[in-house]
């Protein structure tokens, strides 16, 4: 880790978790179904990742894709998932919930925070991003975005502080952290150290320095992934297992050790 900077890498597999740690990640955000923006990982995935890495692992709590307005039944699922992730070794949790008018759902968040105690909690964000494989196939991936869909970011930040949320992951209510940089800077200044503001969304080696210097943030979030070809020899290319814009079955996206190392080096050189 670069002194003064802290890198969190979002992963959805054991391979990505191991690669992220090898590249120098300081913390992992563990989820499944990144094509839906990240959902709650299985207990099995959490257990194996915890066996293979030494850095902290924060588990996503998100019962489904789509918006962040949850029903009573979905809230019950989230409470049970918090208990399950906590009891099976998660070092922290990542979650978000909104009301129908775009405000932080303080009632549900308070309940989830109580269930999570004493684990630290991050309130999450995200965006819609376009990817292209080495073969030229293009597809969209939707990343979680609770905070970045709020009606009033400044008011929402104060709500999160009052709730005791430790960290806010945000792209500045824009499609990427670079585009949302002015708001991220304002949030860092407003937070005054009461809550950690962590930029995330489209962070790469091409824009990391500008984002860190322009925001004043000391933590950042990225996926640092590359595609690799499947080891499958027999392939039925007539069948797809997901939606039209999902990633091809025979191209796997995993955290790239070299990309993580490069981002760490950039952060180190900023000092």
C-alpha positions as CSV (number, residue, x, y, z in Angstrom):
1,X,0.0,0.0,0.0
2,X,1.2,3.5,-0.8
3,X,1.6,5.5,2.4
4,X,-1.4,7.8,2.7
5,X,-3.5,6.0,0.1
6,X,-5.7,2.9,0.4
7,X,-6.8,0.8,-2.5
8,X,-10.0,-1.3,-2.4
9,X,-10.7,-3.7,-5.3
10,X,-14.1,-5.1,-6.1
11,X,-14.0,-8.9,-6.8
12,X,-16.5,-11.6,-7.5
13,X,-14.3,-14.7,-7.6
14,X,-11.5,-16.4,-5.6
15,X,-9.1,-15.9,-8.6
16,X,-9.8,-12.2,-8.6
17,X,-9.4,-11.9,-4.8
18,X,-6.0,-13.6,-4.9
19,X,-4.9,-11.5,-7.9
20,X,-6.0,-8.3,-6.2
21,X,-4.0,-9.1,-3.0
22,X,-0.9,-10.1,-5.0
23,X,-1.1,-6.8,-6.9
24,X,-1.2,-4.8,-3.6
25,X,-4.9,-4.2,-2.8
26,X,-5.5,-3.2,0.8
27,X,-9.1,-4.4,1.0
28,X,-11.6,-6.4,-1.0
29,X,-15.2,-5.7,-1.7
30,X,-16.6,-9.2,-2.3
31,X,-19.8,-9.7,-4.3
32,X,-21.3,-11.9,-7.0
33,X,-23.1,-11.1,-10.3
34,X,-21.1,-8.0,-11.2
35,X,-23.2,-8.0,-14.4
36,X,-26.1,-6.8,-12.2
37,X,-24.0,-4.4,-10.3
38,X,-22.9,-6.8,-7.6
39,X,-25.1,-8.9,-5.3
40,X,-24.6,-10.7,-2.0
41,X,-21.9,-13.3,-2.4
42,X,-22.4,-16.9,-1.3
43,X,-21.2,-18.1,2.1
44,X,-19.0,-20.6,0.2
45,X,-17.3,-17.8,-1.8
46,X,-16.7,-15.7,1.4
47,X,-15.2,-18.7,3.2
48,X,-12.8,-19.7,0.5
49,X,-11.7,-16.1,-0.2
50,X,-11.1,-15.7,3.5
51,X,-8.9,-18.8,3.5
52,X,-6.9,-17.6,0.5
53,X,-6.2,-13.9,1.4
54,X,-5.0,-12.0,4.4
55,X,-6.4,-8.5,3.6
56,X,-9.8,-7.4,4.9
57,X,-12.9,-8.7,3.0
58,X,-16.0,-6.5,2.9
59,X,-19.1,-8.4,1.8
60,X,-21.8,-6.8,-0.4
61,X,-25.4,-6.9,1.0
62,X,-27.7,-6.6,-1.9
63,X,-30.5,-9.1,-2.5
64,X,-31.3,-8.3,-6.1
65,X,-30.4,-6.1,-9.1
66,X,-32.3,-3.0,-10.0
67,X,-33.1,-0.1,-7.7
68,X,-32.5,0.4,-4.0
69,X,-36.1,0.6,-2.8
70,X,-36.5,-2.6,-0.8
71,X,-39.7,-4.3,0.2
72,X,-40.3,-5.7,3.7
73,X,-39.4,-9.2,2.5
74,X,-36.2,-8.0,0.8
75,X,-35.3,-6.2,4.0
76,X,-35.7,-9.4,5.9
77,X,-33.4,-11.1,3.4
78,X,-30.8,-8.4,3.9
79,X,-30.9,-8.7,7.7
80,X,-30.4,-12.5,7.4
81,X,-27.5,-12.0,5.0
82,X,-25.9,-9.5,7.3
83,X,-26.0,-12.1,10.1
84,X,-24.6,-14.8,7.7
85,X,-21.8,-12.7,6.4
86,X,-20.8,-11.6,9.8
87,X,-20.8,-15.1,11.3
88,X,-18.7,-16.5,8.5
89,X,-15.9,-14.0,8.7
90,X,-16.6,-10.9,6.8
91,X,-14.5,-8.0,8.0
92,X,-17.0,-5.4,7.0
93,X,-20.2,-4.9,4.9
94,X,-21.2,-2.8,1.9
95,X,-24.8,-1.8,1.5
96,X,-27.3,0.9,0.6
97,X,-31.0,1.5,0.7
98,X,-33.2,4.5,-0.5
99,X,-36.7,5.7,0.0
100,X,-39.0,6.2,-3.0
101,X,-38.2,9.9,-3.0
102,X,-34.5,9.4,-3.3
103,X,-33.4,9.8,0.3
104,X,-31.3,7.5,2.5
105,X,-33.7,4.9,4.1
106,X,-32.7,5.6,7.6
107,X,-35.1,3.1,9.1
108,X,-33.7,0.1,7.2
109,X,-30.1,1.3,7.4
110,X,-30.4,1.7,11.2
111,X,-31.7,-1.9,11.4
112,X,-28.9,-3.3,9.2
113,X,-26.2,-1.3,11.1
114,X,-27.4,-2.7,14.4
115,X,-27.2,-6.2,13.0
116,X,-23.8,-5.5,11.5
117,X,-22.3,-4.1,14.7
118,X,-19.3,-4.0,15.4
119,X,-18.4,-4.4,11.7
120,X,-17.7,-1.3,9.7
121,X,-20.2,-0.5,7.0
122,X,-19.7,1.2,3.6
123,X,-22.5,2.9,1.8
124,X,-22.1,2.0,-1.9
125,X,-22.4,3.6,-5.4
126,X,-21.9,2.6,-9.1
127,X,-22.6,3.3,-12.7
128,X,-23.4,1.8,-16.1
129,X,-20.2,1.1,-18.0
130,X,-19.5,-0.2,-21.6
131,X,-16.9,-2.9,-22.0
132,X,-15.3,-4.4,-25.1
133,X,-13.7,-7.8,-25.3
134,X,-10.5,-8.5,-27.2
135,X,-12.6,-9.9,-30.0
136,X,-14.6,-6.7,-30.3
137,X,-17.7,-7.8,-28.5
138,X,-19.3,-5.0,-26.6
139,X,-21.5,-5.3,-23.5
140,X,-22.8,-3.2,-20.6
141,X,-22.2,-3.9,-16.9
142,X,-24.2,-2.1,-14.2
143,X,-22.5,-1.4,-10.9
144,X,-24.3,-0.7,-7.7
145,X,-25.3,2.9,-7.1
146,X,-27.3,3.8,-4.0
147,X,-25.7,7.0,-2.9
148,X,-25.3,8.3,-6.5
149,X,-29.0,8.1,-7.0
150,X,-30.0,10.3,-4.0
151,X,-31.9,13.5,-4.5
152,X,-29.7,15.7,-2.3
153,X,-26.1,14.5,-1.9
154,X,-25.1,17.0,0.8
155,X,-28.1,16.1,3.0
156,X,-27.6,12.4,2.3
157,X,-24.0,12.7,3.5
158,X,-25.1,14.2,6.8
159,X,-27.6,11.4,7.2
160,X,-24.9,8.8,6.7
161,X,-22.6,10.5,9.2
162,X,-25.5,10.6,11.8
163,X,-26.1,6.9,11.2
164,X,-22.5,6.0,11.9
165,X,-21.6,4.8,8.4
166,X,-17.8,4.6,8.2
167,X,-17.3,5.1,4.5
168,X,-19.0,6.4,1.4
169,X,-18.2,5.0,-2.0
170,X,-19.3,7.5,-4.7
171,X,-18.7,8.6,-8.3
172,X,-20.0,12.1,-7.4
173,X,-23.5,11.3,-8.7
174,X,-22.2,11.0,-12.2
175,X,-21.3,8.2,-14.6
176,X,-17.7,8.0,-13.4
177,X,-15.5,9.4,-10.6
178,X,-13.7,11.6,-13.1
179,X,-16.9,13.2,-14.3
180,X,-18.2,13.5,-10.8
181,X,-14.9,14.9,-9.5
182,X,-16.2,18.4,-8.5
183,X,-18.9,16.9,-6.3
184,X,-16.5,14.3,-4.8
185,X,-14.2,17.2,-3.8
186,X,-17.1,19.0,-2.2
187,X,-18.1,15.8,-0.3
188,X,-14.6,15.4,1.0
189,X,-14.6,19.0,2.3
190,X,-18.0,18.6,3.8
191,X,-17.1,15.3,5.5
192,X,-14.2,16.9,7.4
193,X,-12.9,13.5,8.4
194,X,-16.2,12.4,10.0
195,X,-16.7,9.8,7.3
196,X,-14.3,8.5,4.6
197,X,-15.1,9.5,1.1
198,X,-13.9,6.9,-1.4
199,X,-14.1,7.7,-5.1
200,X,-15.0,4.8,-7.4
201,X,-16.4,4.2,-10.8
202,X,-14.3,4.0,-14.0
203,X,-11.0,4.5,-12.2
204,X,-8.0,3.4,-14.3
205,X,-4.3,4.1,-14.6
206,X,-5.2,7.0,-17.0
207,X,-7.2,9.0,-14.5
208,X,-6.3,7.9,-11.0
209,X,-3.8,10.7,-10.4
210,X,-6.2,13.4,-11.5
211,X,-9.0,11.9,-9.3
212,X,-6.9,11.6,-6.1
213,X,-5.3,15.1,-6.5
214,X,-8.5,16.7,-7.5
215,X,-10.7,15.2,-4.8
216,X,-8.4,15.2,-1.8
217,X,-9.5,11.6,-1.1
218,X,-7.1,9.1,0.5
219,X,-8.9,5.9,-0.5
220,X,-10.1,4.7,-3.9
221,X,-12.1,1.8,-5.3
222,X,-11.6,0.0,-8.6
223,X,-12.1,-3.4,-10.3
224,X,-8.8,-3.4,-12.3
225,X,-10.1,-6.3,-14.4
226,X,-9.0,-7.8,-17.7
227,X,-10.6,-10.4,-19.9
228,X,-9.1,-13.9,-20.2
229,X,-10.2,-16.7,-22.5
230,X,-12.0,-19.7,-21.0
231,X,-10.2,-23.0,-20.8
232,X,-13.2,-24.8,-22.4
233,X,-12.3,-26.8,-25.5
234,X,-15.9,-27.6,-26.5
235,X,-18.0,-24.5,-27.0
236,X,-21.6,-24.1,-28.1
237,X,-21.7,-20.6,-29.4
238,X,-25.4,-20.8,-30.3
239,X,-26.4,-20.6,-26.6
240,X,-26.0,-17.7,-24.2
241,X,-26.6,-18.1,-20.5
242,X,-27.5,-14.5,-19.8
243,X,-29.0,-11.3,-21.2
244,X,-28.2,-9.9,-24.6
245,X,-25.6,-7.5,-23.2
246,X,-24.0,-9.8,-20.7
247,X,-20.4,-10.9,-21.0
248,X,-19.7,-13.8,-23.3
249,X,-19.5,-17.2,-21.5
250,X,-16.1,-17.9,-22.9
251,X,-14.5,-14.6,-21.8
252,X,-13.9,-14.3,-18.1
253,X,-13.3,-11.0,-16.4
254,X,-10.8,-11.2,-13.5
255,X,-8.8,-8.8,-11.4
256,X,-5.5,-8.2,-13.2
257,X,-2.4,-8.3,-11.0
258,X,-0.5,-5.9,-13.2
259,X,-3.3,-3.4,-13.3
260,X,-3.5,-3.4,-9.5
261,X,0.2,-3.0,-9.3
262,X,0.1,-0.1,-11.7
263,X,-2.6,1.7,-9.8
264,X,-0.6,1.3,-6.6
265,X,2.5,2.7,-8.2
266,X,0.6,5.7,-9.5
267,X,-0.8,6.4,-6.0
268,X,2.7,6.0,-4.6
269,X,4.2,8.5,-7.0
270,X,1.6,11.2,-6.2
271,X,3.1,11.7,-2.7
